[in-house]
Amino acid sequence: MSSSPGLVAGMERHQVAVYLGALAAGGLVGRAAPGAGPVLEHAVNPVLAALLYVTFLQVPAAELVRSLRAGRFLAAALVVNFVVVPLVVAAMFAFLPDDRAVRLGVLLVLLAPCVDYVIVFSGLAGGSSRRLLAATPLLLLGQMVLLPGYLFLFMGRDLAGVVEAGPFVEAFAVLIVVPLALAWLTQAWAARRPAGRKAADAVGTAMVPLMAATLLTVVASQVPGLSEAGSLTDVAHVVPFYVLFLVVMAFAGLGVARVFRLGPRDGRAIVFTGATRNSLVVLPLALALPDALAVAAVVVVTQTLVEVVGMVVCVRAVPRMLPLRD
């Protein structure tokens, strides 16, 4: 009985190593069993929803309501995602490979802010997860409304119509509404019954294993698509842009946090929301494109693989950029 708490504590102490191991394991599974890719792809949303349920469980409902009143934080989140990010992408756009599908894939993924596991990574770095959670409806609505316009500005009228509301609405329901409602029900149960308190405490210990399972599933489900596409050259060309984007947005997020005079925890959350993208939601959009633009899906998948590695690094680096004081 005592080994289980010890195992959980050990995973929490060495969570960065656990996540890197999950990434490596996902790559191996994807290469060794490419036929499992489609099955694992269907498992991504359920495992991500479970991870977010555990995350939301750590944020009391009252705290979330109070976070909605954090006007400066919400303004900073909107500015960093819908003003700063498009400017950074615009600066990069002229240097992207001269291929319409590649450029479309980069635009789809970089212009859409993350609304799911960014909350987890921000929390791991000591960021204000509850305020970031409160901002997710605004971020999702903003990208649904603005993404077609951004695509029109960058690529013209013909490609502005590729964004549909369906995948965004489905993701919001499956990854935000349902896990949040279940978390609030669990909190209510825990407040009234000792059994509920024990159950909530037990579920809370699953954070690191669920994050590892999410990373493994995402990578294992997408590596076969990279191989089958035969577009390793396209992948090689976009990787430096994704790495550059992460680095630039980390410092840009830091600058926005200072402009809005945010504290270290809020500032860390702003850095993460600016750097993390909505690849899991826009991937279905890319997969639904005509065959002539099929490479766009590969480009989106590549961003996912670069980002999960980058987030593991950011969990260690961002607290050093914004150390706690007082």
Secondary structure as a PSIPRED ss2 file (coil, helix, strand):
# PSIPRED VFORMAT (PSIPRED V4.0)

   1 M C   1.000  0.000  0.000
   2 S C   1.000  0.000  0.000
   3 S H   0.000  1.000  0.000
   4 S H   0.000  1.000  0.000
   5 P H   0.000  1.000  0.000
   6 G H   0.000  1.000  0.000
   7 L H   0.000  1.000  0.000
   8 V H   0.000  1.000  0.000
   9 A H   0.000  1.000  0.000
  10 G H   0.000  1.000  0.000
  11 M H   0.000  1.000  0.000
  12 E H   0.000  1.000  0.000
  13 R H   0.000  1.000  0.000
  14 H C   1.000  0.000  0.000
  15 Q H   0.000  1.000  0.000
  16 V H   0.000  1.000  0.000
  17 A H   0.000  1.000  0.000
  18 V H   0.000  1.000  0.000
  19 Y H   0.000  1.000  0.000
  20 L H   0.000  1.000  0.000
  21 G H   0.000  1.000  0.000
  22 A H   0.000  1.000  0.000
  23 L H   0.000  1.000  0.000
  24 A H   0.000  1.000  0.000
  25 A H   0.000  1.000  0.000
  26 G H   0.000  1.000  0.000
  27 G H   0.000  1.000  0.000
  28 L H   0.000  1.000  0.000
  29 V H   0.000  1.000  0.000
  30 G H   0.000  1.000  0.000
  31 R H   0.000  1.000  0.000
  32 A H   0.000  1.000  0.000
  33 A C   1.000  0.000  0.000
  34 P H   0.000  1.000  0.000
  35 G H   0.000  1.000  0.000
  36 A H   0.000  1.000  0.000
  37 G H   0.000  1.000  0.000
  38 P H   0.000  1.000  0.000
  39 V H   0.000  1.000  0.000
  40 L H   0.000  1.000  0.000
  41 E H   0.000  1.000  0.000
  42 H H   0.000  1.000  0.000
  43 A H   0.000  1.000  0.000
  44 V H   0.000  1.000  0.000
  45 N H   0.000  1.000  0.000
  46 P H   0.000  1.000  0.000
  47 V H   0.000  1.000  0.000
  48 L H   0.000  1.000  0.000
  49 A H   0.000  1.000  0.000
  50 A H   0.000  1.000  0.000
  51 L H   0.000  1.000  0.000
  52 L H   0.000  1.000  0.000
  53 Y H   0.000  1.000  0.000
  54 V H   0.000  1.000  0.000
  55 T H   0.000  1.000  0.000
  56 F H   0.000  1.000  0.000
  57 L H   0.000  1.000  0.000
  58 Q C   1.000  0.000  0.000
  59 V C   1.000  0.000  0.000
  60 P C   1.000  0.000  0.000
  61 A H   0.000  1.000  0.000
  62 A H   0.000  1.000  0.000
  63 E H   0.000  1.000  0.000
  64 L H   0.000  1.000  0.000
  65 V H   0.000  1.000  0.000
  66 R H   0.000  1.000  0.000
  67 S H   0.000  1.000  0.000
  68 L C   1.000  0.000  0.000
  69 R C   1.000  0.000  0.000
  70 A C   1.000  0.000  0.000
  71 G H   0.000  1.000  0.000
  72 R H   0.000  1.000  0.000
  73 F H   0.000  1.000  0.000
  74 L H   0.000  1.000  0.000
  75 A H   0.000  1.000  0.000
  76 A H   0.000  1.000  0.000
  77 A H   0.000  1.000  0.000
  78 L H   0.000  1.000  0.000
  79 V H   0.000  1.000  0.000
  80 V H   0.000  1.000  0.000
  81 N H   0.000  1.000  0.000
  82 F H   0.000  1.000  0.000
  83 V H   0.000  1.000  0.000
  84 V H   0.000  1.000  0.000
  85 V H   0.000  1.000  0.000
  86 P H   0.000  1.000  0.000
  87 L H   0.000  1.000  0.000
  88 V H   0.000  1.000  0.000
  89 V H   0.000  1.000  0.000
  90 A H   0.000  1.000  0.000
  91 A H   0.000  1.000  0.000
  92 M H   0.000  1.000  0.000
  93 F H   0.000  1.000  0.000
  94 A C   1.000  0.000  0.000
  95 F C   1.000  0.000  0.000
  96 L C   1.000  0.000  0.000
  97 P C   1.000  0.000  0.000
  98 D C   1.000  0.000  0.000
  99 D C   1.000  0.000  0.000
 100 R H   0.000  1.000  0.000
 101 A H   0.000  1.000  0.000
 102 V H   0.000  1.000  0.000
 103 R H   0.000  1.000  0.000
 104 L H   0.000  1.000  0.000
 105 G H   0.000  1.000  0.000
 106 V H   0.000  1.000  0.000
 107 L H   0.000  1.000  0.000
 108 L H   0.000  1.000  0.000
 109 V H   0.000  1.000  0.000
 110 L H   0.000  1.000  0.000
 111 L C   1.000  0.000  0.000
 112 A C   1.000  0.000  0.000
 113 P E   0.000  0.000  1.000
 114 C C   1.000  0.000  0.000
 115 V C   1.000  0.000  0.000
 116 D C   1.000  0.000  0.000
 117 Y C   1.000  0.000  0.000
 118 V H   0.000  1.000  0.000
 119 I H   0.000  1.000  0.000
 120 V H   0.000  1.000  0.000
 121 F H   0.000  1.000  0.000
 122 S H   0.000  1.000  0.000
 123 G H   0.000  1.000  0.000
 124 L H   0.000  1.000  0.000
 125 A C   1.000  0.000  0.000
 126 G C   1.000  0.000  0.000
 127 G C   1.000  0.000  0.000
 128 S C   1.000  0.000  0.000
 129 S H   0.000  1.000  0.000
 130 R H   0.000  1.000  0.000
 131 R H   0.000  1.000  0.000
 132 L H   0.000  1.000  0.000
 133 L H   0.000  1.000  0.000
 134 A H   0.000  1.000  0.000
 135 A H   0.000  1.000  0.000
 136 T H   0.000  1.000  0.000
 137 P H   0.000  1.000  0.000
 138 L H   0.000  1.000  0.000
 139 L H   0.000  1.000  0.000
 140 L H   0.000  1.000  0.000
 141 L H   0.000  1.000  0.000
 142 G H   0.000  1.000  0.000
 143 Q H   0.000  1.000  0.000
 144 M H   0.000  1.000  0.000
 145 V H   0.000  1.000  0.000
 146 L H   0.000  1.000  0.000
 147 L H   0.000  1.000  0.000
 148 P H   0.000  1.000  0.000
 149 G H   0.000  1.000  0.000
 150 Y H   0.000  1.000  0.000
 151 L H   0.000  1.000  0.000
 152 F H   0.000  1.000  0.000
 153 L H   0.000  1.000  0.000
 154 F H   0.000  1.000  0.000
 155 M H   0.000  1.000  0.000
 156 G C   1.000  0.000  0.000
 157 R H   0.000  1.000  0.000
 158 D H   0.000  1.000  0.000
 159 L H   0.000  1.000  0.000
 160 A H   0.000  1.000  0.000
 161 G C   1.000  0.000  0.000
 162 V C   1.000  0.000  0.000
 163 V C   1.000  0.000  0.000
 164 E C   1.000  0.000  0.000
 165 A H   0.000  1.000  0.000
 166 G H   0.000  1.000  0.000
 167 P H   0.000  1.000  0.000
 168 F H   0.000  1.000  0.000
 169 V H   0.000  1.000  0.000
 170 E H   0.000  1.000  0.000
 171 A H   0.000  1.000  0.000
 172 F H   0.000  1.000  0.000
 173 A H   0.000  1.000  0.000
 174 V H   0.000  1.000  0.000
 175 L H   0.000  1.000  0.000
 176 I H   0.000  1.000  0.000
 177 V H   0.000  1.000  0.000
 178 V H   0.000  1.000  0.000
 179 P H   0.000  1.000  0.000
 180 L H   0.000  1.000  0.000
 181 A H   0.000  1.000  0.000
 182 L H   0.000  1.000  0.000
 183 A H   0.000  1.000  0.000
 184 W H   0.000  1.000  0.000
 185 L H   0.000  1.000  0.000
 186 T H   0.000  1.000  0.000
 187 Q H   0.000  1.000  0.000
 188 A H   0.000  1.000  0.000
 189 W H   0.000  1.000  0.000
 190 A H   0.000  1.000  0.000
 191 A H   0.000  1.000  0.000
 192 R H   0.000  1.000  0.000
 193 R C   1.000  0.000  0.000
 194 P H   0.000  1.000  0.000
 195 A H   0.000  1.000  0.000
 196 G H   0.000  1.000  0.000
 197 R H   0.000  1.000  0.000
 198 K H   0.000  1.000  0.000
 199 A H   0.000  1.000  0.000
 200 A H   0.000  1.000  0.000
 201 D H   0.000  1.000  0.000
 202 A H   0.000  1.000  0.000
 203 V H   0.000  1.000  0.000
 204 G H   0.000  1.000  0.000
 205 T C   1.000  0.000  0.000
 206 A C   1.000  0.000  0.000
 207 M H   0.000  1.000  0.000
 208 V H   0.000  1.000  0.000
 209 P H   0.000  1.000  0.000
 210 L H   0.000  1.000  0.000
 211 M H   0.000  1.000  0.000
 212 A H   0.000  1.000  0.000
 213 A H   0.000  1.000  0.000
 214 T H   0.000  1.000  0.000
 215 L H   0.000  1.000  0.000
 216 L H   0.000  1.000  0.000
 217 T H   0.000  1.000  0.000
 218 V H   0.000  1.000  0.000
 219 V H   0.000  1.000  0.000
 220 A H   0.000  1.000  0.000
 221 S H   0.000  1.000  0.000
 222 Q H   0.000  1.000  0.000
 223 V H   0.000  1.000  0.000
 224 P H   0.000  1.000  0.000
 225 G H   0.000  1.000  0.000
 226 L H   0.000  1.000  0.000
 227 S H   0.000  1.000  0.000
 228 E H   0.000  1.000  0.000
 229 A H   0.000  1.000  0.000
 230 G C   1.000  0.000  0.000
 231 S C   1.000  0.000  0.000
 232 L H   0.000  1.000  0.000
 233 T H   0.000  1.000  0.000
 234 D H   0.000  1.000  0.000
 235 V H   0.000  1.000  0.000
 236 A H   0.000  1.000  0.000
 237 H H   0.000  1.000  0.000
 238 V H   0.000  1.000  0.000
 239 V H   0.000  1.000  0.000
 240 P H   0.000  1.000  0.000
 241 F H   0.000  1.000  0.000
 242 Y H   0.000  1.000  0.000
 243 V H   0.000  1.000  0.000
 244 L H   0.000  1.000  0.000
 245 F H   0.000  1.000  0.000
 246 L H   0.000  1.000  0.000
 247 V H   0.000  1.000  0.000
 248 V H   0.000  1.000  0.000
 249 M H   0.000  1.000  0.000
 250 A H   0.000  1.000  0.000
 251 F H   0.000  1.000  0.000
 252 A H   0.000  1.000  0.000
 253 G H   0.000  1.000  0.000
 254 L H   0.000  1.000  0.000
 255 G H   0.000  1.000  0.000
 256 V H   0.000  1.000  0.000
 257 A H   0.000  1.000  0.000
 258 R H   0.000  1.000  0.000
 259 V H   0.000  1.000  0.000
 260 F C   1.000  0.000  0.000
 261 R C   1.000  0.000  0.000
 262 L C   1.000  0.000  0.000
 263 G C   1.000  0.000  0.000
 264 P H   0.000  1.000  0.000
 265 R H   0.000  1.000  0.000
 266 D H   0.000  1.000  0.000
 267 G H   0.000  1.000  0.000
 268 R H   0.000  1.000  0.000
 269 A H   0.000  1.000  0.000
 270 I H   0.000  1.000  0.000
 271 V H   0.000  1.000  0.000
 272 F H   0.000  1.000  0.000
 273 T H   0.000  1.000  0.000
 274 G H   0.000  1.000  0.000
 275 A H   0.000  1.000  0.000
 276 T C   1.000  0.000  0.000
 277 R E   0.000  0.000  1.000
 278 N C   1.000  0.000  0.000
 279 S H   0.000  1.000  0.000
 280 L H   0.000  1.000  0.000
 281 V H   0.000  1.000  0.000
 282 V H   0.000  1.000  0.000
 283 L H   0.000  1.000  0.000
 284 P H   0.000  1.000  0.000
 285 L H   0.000  1.000  0.000
 286 A H   0.000  1.000  0.000
 287 L H   0.000  1.000  0.000
 288 A C   1.000  0.000  0.000
 289 L C   1.000  0.000  0.000
 290 P C   1.000  0.000  0.000
 291 D H   0.000  1.000  0.000
 292 A H   0.000  1.000  0.000
 293 L H   0.000  1.000  0.000
 294 A C   1.000  0.000  0.000
 295 V H   0.000  1.000  0.000
 296 A H   0.000  1.000  0.000
 297 A H   0.000  1.000  0.000
 298 V H   0.000  1.000  0.000
 299 V H   0.000  1.000  0.000
 300 V H   0.000  1.000  0.000
 301 V H   0.000  1.000  0.000
 302 T H   0.000  1.000  0.000
 303 Q H   0.000  1.000  0.000
 304 T H   0.000  1.000  0.000
 305 L H   0.000  1.000  0.000
 306 V H   0.000  1.000  0.000
 307 E H   0.000  1.000  0.000
 308 V H   0.000  1.000  0.000
 309 V H   0.000  1.000  0.000
 310 G H   0.000  1.000  0.000
 311 M H   0.000  1.000  0.000
 312 V H   0.000  1.000  0.000
 313 V H   0.000  1.000  0.000
 314 C H   0.000  1.000  0.000
 315 V H   0.000  1.000  0.000
 316 R H   0.000  1.000  0.000
 317 A H   0.000  1.000  0.000
 318 V H   0.000  1.000  0.000
 319 P H   0.000  1.000  0.000
 320 R H   0.000  1.000  0.000
 321 M H   0.000  1.000  0.000
 322 L C   1.000  0.000  0.000
 323 P C   1.000  0.000  0.000
 324 L C   1.000  0.000  0.000
 325 R C   1.000  0.000  0.000
 326 D C   1.000  0.000  0.000
